[in-house]
Amino acid sequence: MGVGRAGEHRRGLAALCGAERRQCLGQVAQREGGVLPAAETVAGLIEQHRPAVLLFASSYAGRDLVSNLSARLDCGAITDVGDFQLKDDSVEATIPALGASYQNISTLVRPGTKLLVVRPKSFEPKLNEQPVNVEEVAAASAEGLRKVQMKDRVVVKREGPSLEGAKIVISGGRGLKGEEQFAILKELADVLGGAVGASRAAVDAGWVPYAMQIGQTGKTVKPDVYFAIGISGAVQHLSGMKTSKYIVTINKDPEAPIFQYSDFGIVGDLFKVVPQLIEEIKKRKGL
Ligand SMILES: Cc1cc2nc3c(=O)[nH]c(=O)nc-3n(C[C@H](O)[C@H](O)[C@H](O)COP(=O)(O)OP(=O)(O)OC[C@H]3O[C@@H](n4cnc5c(N)ncnc54)[C@H](O)[C@@H]3O)c2cc1C
């Protein structure tokens, strides 16, 4: 069973993720009313269906909802889950630590529904060929649940594909040396149809916004191709991109740790290599 907002494309998404049945909350549940109406509604669905496990995205909304549900239902929750196994009445969850160099195991043993907050890209989507049965569920709307009101909504302008969904991610680090130089990564991303990311060093320096940060305290991505450009490969960065299908590194230091994780590496000055790469791709694409 999947729980989410209504919409035709979301029905398709549910089928893609292997769901057989999907329940939709009214738009108001999460968008406008904060966590309380959503928690009330999902708590009701849990009482009704008593699922063994409920999975949540590791997003602000997902974490907010799970902490509320965990307290309300007095049931355990595990965050940052990379994998899990159902064992009789318990759930054993694997939590990758230190850039997935270690795997911690946490077990929830109390009876009842277990809540797991799953790291992005932890599982490959599994296609369900059968039509998905969508059931609309009205969002709880009691007055007492309206303690939190949305005052304003700020939309962050985004160009190109989102980092989380991009098949190609071009990330830059301290080696870029400044904000303006990120323009060459944007140009590379444009010719390849990819999205631009960054290391924390570049974010902390104020060159790019936090929304572009990849790593332990940023986003986790799993594209087909990840370009690490002027990035050394600290364990905290690796934890956000190590599972990419192919990793391509451009770094002037042949000893940079990121090379150990790369499928393809170029030792050289990024300010020489990247423009040449862009030219060659343009030529081959006839741009
Ligand atoms: C609790 C905690 C959480 C963290 N979370 C994150 C996180 O989410 N994401 C993250 O990225 N980091 C995170 N960090 C920081 C992390 O430890 C590193 O400091 C950071 O990733 C380094 O970024 P960098 O690789 O861009 O910089 P550096 O380590 O300074 O590497 C720069 C690289 O650029 C290369 N270079 C320089 N000039 C050129 C050139 N002209 N051409 C080619 N290559 C060049 C250098 O050889 C070097 O390898 C975290 C740290 C802590 C303690």
The ligand as an ORCA input file, in Angstrom:
! r2SCAN-3c Opt
* xyz 0 1
  C      29.574     16.269      9.982
  C      30.091     16.577      8.600
  C      29.211     16.514      7.545
  C      29.659     16.779      6.248
  N      28.784     16.692      5.212
  C      29.245     16.847      3.957
  C      28.386     16.697      2.843
  O      27.174     16.462      2.959
  N      28.915     16.854      1.607
  C      30.244     17.138      1.395
  O      30.657     17.265      0.223
  N      31.072     17.303      2.447
  C      30.607     17.193      3.706
  N      31.449     17.405      4.756
  C      32.793     17.998      4.480
  C      33.834     16.976      4.014
  O      34.474     16.404      5.117
  C      34.881     17.680      3.127
  O      35.458     18.737      3.851
  C      34.340     18.233      1.821
  O      33.598     17.241      1.147
  C      35.502     18.684      0.943
  O      34.996     19.257     -0.216
  P      35.889     19.276     -1.537
  O      36.213     17.886     -1.956
  O      35.197     20.153     -2.518
  O      37.167     20.072     -1.085
  P      38.685     19.571     -0.875
  O      38.737     18.393      0.028
  O      39.483     20.771     -0.515
  O      39.099     19.070     -2.324
  C      39.296     19.916     -3.420
  C      39.868     19.070     -4.535
  O      39.974     19.880     -5.700
  C      41.163     19.517     -6.382
  N      41.550     20.635     -7.228
  C      41.941     21.881     -6.835
  N      42.179     22.669     -7.899
  C      41.922     21.908     -9.008
  C      41.993     22.160    -10.422
  N      42.335     23.352    -10.914
  N      41.674     21.137    -11.249
  C      41.322     19.917    -10.791
  N      41.234     19.625     -9.447
  C      41.552     20.612     -8.582
  C      42.155     19.210     -5.287
  O      43.195     18.367     -5.763
  C      41.269     18.534     -4.244
  O      41.256     17.118     -4.394
  C      31.025     17.136      6.040
  C      31.889     17.198      7.116
  C      31.443     16.928      8.389
  C      32.412     16.974      9.546
*
